[in-house]
Amino acid sequence: MELIDKLNWRYAAKAMNGKKVPEEKIERILEAARLAPTSSGLQPFEIIVIKNQEIKEQIKPVAWNQSVITDCSHLLVFAAWDTYTVDRINYMFDLTNDIRGFKNEGWENYRQMLLNAYPQKDAEENFNHAAKQAYIAFSQAIVAAAFEGVDATPIEGFDPAAVDKILGLREKGLRSAVLLPIGYRKADEDWLVDLVKVRKPMEDLVTVIE
């Protein structure tokens, strides 16, 4: 029950106090994101970790002036691949072969199937697929933060093109998908802190087919 207790404790903090999160906690949160499952194991995204206060200040106006952008300890930007390319797909398959120390015919056939599919698709379709994979890691980072006793506030309310420009993401073949400020809640200034968590009852959310 410990994890469930921590998930009940967490909420999307609307105010943070600027206190720094220990680096070892950040590393574990990032490791949880790194270990997240993704389609075909391609991990088609990168995580930009922003500690620099000046960069946070630049991002705040293009993120609806939300105070957690600048008052957080670390601002995580989940940036998805702008498209799938032959090189990107091959890199992950080659990495797998190197780490496992062998090649598998079925795995190589699967590689070829992806090479015959993704790079030929429209770049926007590929980005949308990659962004969904980034969200899986994003969600896992939120859970890991809760486990560490650290607040994490999911933010979709921002101008992706502006964030991309500030961070130079397009030049790297990346596009920002979602933001995650990491820090500690400032309870006396957060209107949400004492409100009861509201979720659908289980019977309205889950259907069991026997």
GIVEN-V749339 format. One record per run of one state. SS is the DSSP state (helix for helix, strand for strand, loop for the rest). FROM is the first residue (numbers start at 0). TO is the last residue. If there is no record, write none. Layout:
<<SS	FROM	TO> <SS	FROM	TO>>
This chain:
<<loop	0	0> <helix	1	8> <loop	9	14> <strand	15	15> <loop	16	21> <helix	22	33> <loop	34	37> <helix	38	40> <loop	41	43> <strand	44	49> <loop	50	51> <helix	52	62> <loop	63	66> <helix	67	70> <loop	71	72> <strand	73	80> <loop	81	84> <helix	85	99> <loop	100	103> <helix	104	114> <loop	115	116> <helix	117	119> <loop	120	121> <helix	122	146> <loop	147	149> <strand	150	154> <loop	155	158> <helix	159	166> <loop	167	168> <helix	169	171> <loop	172	172> <strand	173	182> <loop	183	183> <strand	184	184> <loop	185	185> <helix	186	188> <loop	189	200> <helix	201	204> <loop	205	209>>
